Structure formats: C-alpha cells, structure tokens
C-alpha cells in the first residue's frame, strides 16, 4: 500500500533553505538519511556567487533537484531550515573540509545526516528509459471539474497513425508523480515505455498536489483519487487515435483498488482493468495482515496482544469520534505499550486519524468486485508483504463474476513493487535493481492486445 512511502516522502522532500557567509561549503555533498530502517541517499549542492544558491535531491525518491532558499553559516557550522515542513538541519564542517557531521530534525524526530564531499554513487537501474524514445510523447493536462483540480501528465503513443488500445496508469498510495518514482525506480515510466512499444497509448499523471498537478494531496481520500481517475479516462477517450472498445485502467495497489471500485460501479467508457496488487479484502482486515507479513519478513511475529491493540485502533479510527478525540482514545488504548505516550510515538499514531487513513479503513472492495462485468487481469506478488497474495487472490477469485477473459495470477518471487525479491520486505526495495518485472509487463500487454 506504500503508506510508509508517503511519510518518507514528507520527510525527504526537503526544500532546505540555505544562506551563508563561508565558501567552505561549496560543491556537492552526499550522505544517507536512515528513517524507520530505510536508508535514503541524500545530495546537497551549494554554489556561491555573492549569495548562496543550491539544490537538494533524494535520488531514491525522485530525480528532481529542489532549490535551497536560506542558510545561516558561522565558521564551520551550518544551520538550514524548511519552515513549511518544520524541518531543520544543523551540521559542522570537518577540519579537512571534506565532511559535514549533522542532524535532521522534524517535530520530535531527530536523525543523523552526515555528508561527505563529492557525488553519490550512482544507482544501478538497468530498466531506466533512455531518450530519445521510439514513439510520440507529449505533456498534457486535464481537469477534474468536480473538485476543480488540474492534473498534468504524459501521454505516449506509437508514431504511426492508427487505432490503438489505451490505458490510464493509477498509482498506489502516498504522493506519487507520474512515473511513480521511488527508491530511484520509475516503474510507471518503464511500463508506459513497454506498452507503447507494443502498440498502445498510455496516460500517466502526477497525483493531485504533486509535480505539476494542482490540488491538496494531504486532504484527499481514495474517493477523491477515483474522481481524478475518471477525469483521466474521459480525457484519454477523447484522443483521436484511441480504439474506443479497448480503454482501461492499470492500477497498482491503491490504484488497483480504485480500478476495481470504478469497474464495479459500471462507469461509462471503461472496457477492462489491470489490477496489480490491488486489495480485495476489507481494508482493516488487510492492514492487519500487512502488519503480520511485514513483521514476519523481518523474522518476528505479531503477538495476540498486539493484534488486539491494532484491531481496536482501527475500530476507533473508523468510528464517529472527531479526529482529536479519536487520537486520545488511540493513545489510551496504547498506554500499556512502553514509550507509547512519548511525543515521537504520538506522531506515528496521529497518522491513524488523518482524513485519508480514516476513509481508507472503511473501504470494503468486495461489494464492488461482485458487480464487475468487464474483463480483469489481476497479478499478485508471492512475496508481497503489503498486499499479501494468497488472501487477496482468494477473495478476488471468490467474489469476481466468472468471465472467460479474466486472468488472475500469483508471481511467486515478486514483491509489492513487482520486483524479483529476496524476502519481500520493504527494506530491500531500494537495493533491488529491477524496476518492474518484464514477465508481468509481457503478460498484461498480451492480454490487453488479445481482448
């Protein structure tokens, strides 16, 4: 479900404010920020031309270099701040001016971020799409008129005139750009490249409030993202080269959930869906399975007491209490857990009462799955710890109406991101070189073209 990615993006998307009076900090600096067991390479670049300028980049999250806006430096010390996110960095330059030892602070979170002079070792991403590409691609924008949100994206299509199947890519949870960039991977760009070369039109777009899209991501729910998906579908169907009988969604994780819900609602103009690790269970049940699977991948087991605490937390979050009262009730429920009353632990619990999470926990996709009348291609990773394959495939198979064109498979060695995995743990996503499994791309392409 990638919710942890949402939190890490909030932390790592630091538009650090920098201003200083010493040129000792000029150049490129690289280091690693470790958060919740996940290591995130970080790069700063500083230049001085009468005033300080520079950028910050998290290569595992995005290729975007974010401009610095303010810095205060005094001798061998540097203090940087991003007030929008409540983030502060304090560092000290080494005697040989080849390293900065420092810490990042956000709220009650304090983490080491030590930087070395020089560039970061390049990530090996062999599936990276190289320019120029052998097809047409254009920057596009369209509007979700219901919410007055303008969505921006990229449309790719074969160069030759024709009448092509067309798909919209729907991203998983957390703030995603059009390429679904994370950990140096760009799986949606890889998928779009492959499918376009197979003779399809592909639309991928930045989530609302992300990249070039307008709107407020932090206040949006799964239902809101569903309305954005419908706007994308409507826009795609208006393109001249589209085969009007072959237009569908390809959704990953929450995107797969959205595709299933909209298919079950019988939305006009949707001819098929491809569901990649989309939940097929009530969300509170799924999240409990996710907790168990994540722990198991790390060699631990969730105790019966932990299960009960988690279930009660979900029940409170789903309930009618206002957010502040729900948070208090959850804190009380967790009172027997050591450290649970600390402010830093409270920040983690607060996620449970955000608008997205409370709405998400109430979703049960099974009534919608029962009403799907269009063809479905569904794929699950056998090592997925976020949407465990066996339980979700069973629920989907049991509830989906029979259709000879349906195709449901488990790929035994793949994780939630459809990478060939060792354990399936989210902690290894960044270390794997595969961005998206070629066999899955081949299978879904052949299935779409054969419809």
Steps between C-alpha positions, in 0.01 A plus 500: 500500500802717528375721778844493657626655173260787555657578838854468369425729209371760743827473687740470210345760269695766681509832322780607733541874547863600481698827545859534615818704513770233460602347170628186676161339436517540121466189284309174510439308824346156538387284789230264624196579713365194682132507596302202634774263383497636145817666371443801276800646313497879506695753292561872563661732244614851599638783287599851607475802268466784747216305654437134559307286252461128475281191487407196701415160351387161631592276203306201633182710516528724195733642238377847594758738644323734742636856534630622834366831625685587823807411703681635804870411528747604764856380462486122484128477591199496271132526592230439238125517536185420305222662698220358279578150623639597839837355398840618626851387421809583706847392396865559573779503241797271562851642539601377153175643353411163348202410722205652683374330815139591569146415598154546347212593730130491417256531785623249758696296245879544516725310258865508399587635156875499445623624163823439310647723232428363155234328295284211613568161348261460208207262547493211253160508332541297177136551393531879501333644188755675279429795274427533216210255498363326192145634535309823554470652845341825602435701813126518566260638759134438576252605765305324770215749476324364810788598727647774279833319484730527199701182443819494294661200341661334201322330210700252294387344171643315200645726232300349215134601443261238630222397734659386824398345834548757775564487873517735798756416770370542858759527776515348846453688826727781606592806293606367159623679192406381151789252494415358844857589595638335811842370609653604168246293306244638255268201448218691328743646248638149438148359455393784270812454287441127464127519425541783249760296313242217490251728323301674774430853618589562864405790726679548830461806722618670818274450802304809600729744681811319373733605218312722256150403621296738711296419812578397856624143532492505881122548511412249228350153550479189284164624371661828391773312315225297333349822363841595364519159329162557335619836368806326355282234337275762344800694368662189352185390319490837319836442332474437128699180472325310780316175434178577685439131573833450676545764769590399852673566830825347620509560875768411752408442867256779594479567126386140451243549774370812324484314167295219660259741670440700182460181295246374754310826469472440126650834399445590138784451255703254708555179302747309722726533802845373594527463877861485628508404869166666559328424833204262481425490874341751740773750573518451877546126447762564233698739721514241777632241253751758381628555855542126546676451164740791553597365843543148363728625219723644772509172692245600764143407586208720600369397841133444582512809722641709216224380269234607746659842547519551123140386445373742764705785353342435161152484653555837666641655183199374300256627761307828530727679750653830386868470413627645829277273709586197287870574549453520878315166498776335297768636735305360794468163327878493454580606857637157596758509220838634622575842355157538344433825683815666366452783257686320220276193537202732500605637162480147359160434656368829362515350151204280597271802528596674176213543249652255252564224754160522670323488164725221374434272798125513429532368146385148416561425129312168493153644423651678201698198384176299495357742243791514255382401153807597295815285455756507783870419494628474859854433618638449850856460624561183698741686731281809539485605868269798439219329309561132586431294190317189621222668700437773243505267201257267677261784577520635145445155347206428731318829439581586138226390256614230263630627167703292254721802434602544865861417582615481865854395595751494783864560404680308776829692525372857466443762770241777527681710240522201262875468541670160520554492876703323764272534805228734373570746783457868423853548636650345186302696238782750451770233472334310215599603148180386327244779467208288375502134403517451120287183505209680666521779240504243220205309644276803548591641158412175325176480696394855406587456131303172487176648639 
